[in-house]
Amino acid sequence: MTDKNVLEWVSVEAIEQTFVNELLPLPIDQRWDENDMEKMIKMIGINMLNQQ
């Protein structure tokens, strides 16, 4: 199944459809500190404003 997009191999009603369309995965792990988190929040905020 690695050659297909998740939207192609699950039904329209599947929760995976919602995950793909509504969630934004963030690459955060133990290496991130508070300053890194603040930068990420600012970047997300700026991008969301630009899309409106």
Secondary structure as UniProt FT lines:
FT   TURN            2..3
FT   HELIX           6..9
FT   TURN            12..13
FT   HELIX           15..22
FT   TURN            30..31
FT   HELIX           34..51
//
